[in-house]
Amino acid sequence: MYLNTIQPAPGSKPTRKRVGRGAGSGIGKTGGRGQKGQKSRSGGSTPIGFEGGQMPLQRRLPKRGFRSLTRRKVAEIRLHELEKLESSDIDLSVLMNAGLVARNTIRAKIILSGSIERKVNLKGIAVTKGARSAIEQVGGTVED
């Protein structure tokens, strides 16, 4: 095999259409572009994302994307983590001081994971249905 003899397999590279080369070619005159209009002219194409003068979608949407700005500021606490706290009255500041949530947390939610054996009183903390029933079963309260 020599470099000057290498060629693609037969049929793998079809010959390109030569448009606008006379009526006998089958695609002469308008060359497959139809009749009049912007897209029939040379250079008559619109930029990607152009919406006819309407503000395009990529400019209407905020630059920060679709990530929630508060996502990192909402913490999930598992039910069994409440066991480690010394205080029985629990609010967001108690969770911060114990190091269970970050300092920039604005909301917290208790989820049902593990179990709890002692009575706790939650103030201003969101709770799932399962976690609420588990807390109330051991005699605890949840204030919204």
RAPEFEN-V640489 format. One line per field, one symbol per residue. ss: DSSP state (a for helix, b for strand, c for the rest). phi: phi as a letter, one per 20 degrees, with the letter a starting at -180 (. if undefined). psi: psi as a letter, one per 20 degrees, with the letter a starting at -180 (. if undefined). A space follows every 10 residues. Layout:
BEGIN
ss = ???
phi = ???
psi = ???
END
This chain:
BEGIN
ss = ccaaaccccc cccccccccc ccaaaccccc cccccccaaa cccccccccc bccbccaaaa cccccccccc aaabbbbbaa aaaaccccbb caaaaaaacc ccccccbbbb bccccccccc bbbccbbcaa aaaaaaaccc bbbc
phi = .cgfdfbfff necffffdem dofffncele mmemeeoffe efmeceffnf cmofffgfef efffndeffd ffeddddeff fffffffeed cfffffffnf cffefdbcce dfbnccddec decmcfbfgf fffffffene ccde
psi = pqhiipqqqp ihnqqqpnqk lqhiihlaei kjjbdargii qpjlqqqpip kkhqoqgiih qqhibjpphj gijpqppqgi hhhhqhqhop ahhghghijh qrhjphqqpp qoobrpirpq oppkpqprgg hghhghhjjr qop.
END
